[in-house]
Amino acid sequence: MEFKKIKRPRPVQSRVAVHEQQPQAVETSPKRRRVVLTKATKRILWIIAGVVVVTIVSAIAYSVISERLASSPSFQAVLPAGKSINELGGWTRVSPPGEPPAFAYSDSIDDVTVRISEQQLPGGSQSVAEIAKGYNATNKITAGKITAYIGTSFKGPQSVIFAKNNLLILIGSTATINNDSWVSYINSLE
């Protein structure tokens, strides 16, 4: 038995109908809507972005500047008897931003320039003696009820560390000062 393929007749279309049909595009991906912004909308968005940036930068700058510009300690500092902070050249903040505030001024002992920095005594278990070890200040002197620790570098400058009135005080000298002068100066701080 033989099978024959039967030809089916094509539908007849008029020439007019063939020309009127347009090929249809096949969509392969969904159409994305494109948002078109007007000039006014763009301008408003730029203004909003600018305001946000300026606000953030201003807040950061204000906090950094206000911390750095603190012109005097918020704690009760000590000064040598009979001297004002103006006579000593004013306060200078010596601690970095974000750290507990420490302020300093300059003075002299026996014609040797010294720089005195003060900060509130840090809490915790670390004693003044342990802090002094960090500065190689191991020589002890007593000034009234205060024990001070002195460290002397081989070139002569000294560091003196002690606590007074709940303050941690560090004095750095440009040359060696005798112990009696140190005791007298420490006792003069009020």
C-alpha positions in Angstrom: 0.0 0.0 0.0 1.2 3.3 -0.9 0.5 6.5 0.8 0.2 9.7 -1.2 0.6 13.1 0.2 -2.4 15.1 -0.4 -1.9 18.6 -1.4 -4.1 21.1 0.2 -5.1 24.1 -1.7 -3.8 27.5 -0.5 -6.4 30.0 0.4 -6.6 32.6 -2.2 -5.9 36.1 -1.2 -6.3 39.1 -3.2 -3.3 41.2 -4.1 -4.8 44.1 -2.2 -5.1 42.1 1.0 -1.5 40.9 0.8 -0.2 44.5 0.5 -2.4 45.8 3.3 -1.0 43.3 5.8 1.9 44.6 7.9 4.5 42.3 9.4 4.1 42.2 13.1 7.1 42.6 15.4 7.7 39.8 17.8 8.3 41.1 21.3 11.2 39.3 23.0 11.3 41.3 26.2 8.8 43.3 28.1 8.8 47.0 27.3 10.3 49.3 29.9 8.6 52.5 30.6 11.0 55.4 30.3 10.5 58.2 32.8 11.0 61.5 31.2 11.7 64.3 33.7 10.9 67.9 32.8 13.5 70.6 33.4 11.5 71.9 36.4 11.4 68.4 38.0 15.2 68.0 37.4 15.8 71.4 39.0 13.8 70.5 42.0 15.6 67.2 42.5 19.0 69.0 42.2 17.9 71.5 44.8 16.7 68.8 47.2 20.0 66.9 46.8 22.0 70.0 47.3 20.1 70.9 50.5 20.7 67.3 51.9 24.4 67.5 51.1 24.8 71.0 52.6 22.9 69.9 55.8 25.0 66.8 56.3 28.3 68.7 55.7 27.2 71.5 58.0 26.3 69.1 60.8 29.6 67.4 60.6 31.6 70.6 60.4 29.7 72.1 63.3 30.4 69.2 65.6 34.1 69.1 64.7 34.6 72.8 64.9 32.7 73.3 68.2 34.7 70.5 69.8 38.0 72.0 68.6 37.1 75.6 69.5 36.3 74.9 73.1 38.3 77.7 74.5 38.4 76.6 78.1 38.0 73.5 80.2 34.5 72.6 81.3 36.1 71.2 84.5 37.6 73.2 87.5 41.2 73.5 86.4 44.2 74.6 88.6 46.6 77.5 88.0 49.7 78.7 89.8 48.8 81.0 92.8 48.6 84.6 91.8 48.5 84.0 88.0 45.6 84.3 85.7 45.1 82.2 82.5 45.4 85.4 80.5 48.9 86.0 82.0 49.8 82.4 81.0 48.8 82.9 77.4 45.3 81.3 77.5 44.1 77.7 77.2 44.9 75.4 74.3 43.0 72.2 73.7 45.5 69.5 73.3 43.3 66.4 73.1 42.1 65.1 69.8 38.4 65.2 68.8 36.4 62.5 70.3 38.7 62.1 73.3 38.1 63.4 76.8 39.1 67.1 76.8 42.6 68.1 77.9 43.7 71.7 78.1 47.2 73.2 78.4 49.0 76.5 79.1 52.6 77.5 79.3 54.6 78.9 82.2 58.1 78.8 83.5 59.9 77.4 86.5 63.4 78.7 87.3 63.5 80.3 83.8 62.8 76.9 82.2 59.7 76.8 80.0 57.1 74.3 81.0 53.8 73.2 79.5 51.1 72.1 81.9 48.2 70.0 80.6 45.2 69.1 82.7 42.3 66.7 82.2 39.8 65.1 84.5 41.2 62.0 86.2 40.3 59.1 84.0 38.0 56.5 85.6 38.9 52.8 85.7 41.5 50.8 87.5 44.6 52.5 86.1 46.5 54.5 88.7 48.6 57.6 88.3 51.7 55.5 89.0 50.7 53.2 86.0 50.1 56.2 83.8 53.5 57.6 84.8 55.3 54.4 83.9 54.0 55.0 80.3 56.0 58.2 80.3 59.1 56.6 82.0 58.3 58.8 85.0 59.5 56.6 87.8 61.3 59.0 90.2 58.9 59.8 93.0 58.7 63.1 94.9 56.2 64.3 97.5 54.7 67.7 97.5 52.5 67.9 100.6 49.9 65.1 100.2 50.6 64.7 96.5 52.9 62.1 95.0 54.4 63.2 91.7 56.3 61.0 89.3 59.3 62.5 87.4 60.9 61.2 84.2 64.0 62.7 82.8 65.2 62.2 79.3 69.0 61.8 78.6 68.9 65.3 76.9 67.4 67.0 80.0 63.7 67.6 79.4 61.4 66.2 82.1 57.9 64.9 82.4 56.0 65.2 85.8 52.7 63.4 86.3 50.4 63.7 89.3 46.8 64.0 90.4 45.4 67.0 92.2 41.8 68.1 92.7 40.5 65.1 90.7 42.6 66.2 87.8 45.4 64.3 86.0 48.2 66.9 85.4 51.2 66.4 83.1 53.9 68.9 83.1 56.6 68.8 80.4 59.8 70.9 80.8 62.4 71.9 78.2 65.3 71.3 80.6 66.0 69.7 83.9 64.5 71.4 87.0 65.5 70.5 90.6 63.1 68.6 92.8 62.6 71.5 95.3 61.4 73.8 92.5 59.0 71.0 91.3 57.6 70.6 94.8 57.2 74.4 95.1 55.4 74.6 91.8 53.1 71.7 92.4 52.1 73.2 95.8 51.3 76.5 94.2 48.7 75.0 91.9 45.2 75.9 93.1 
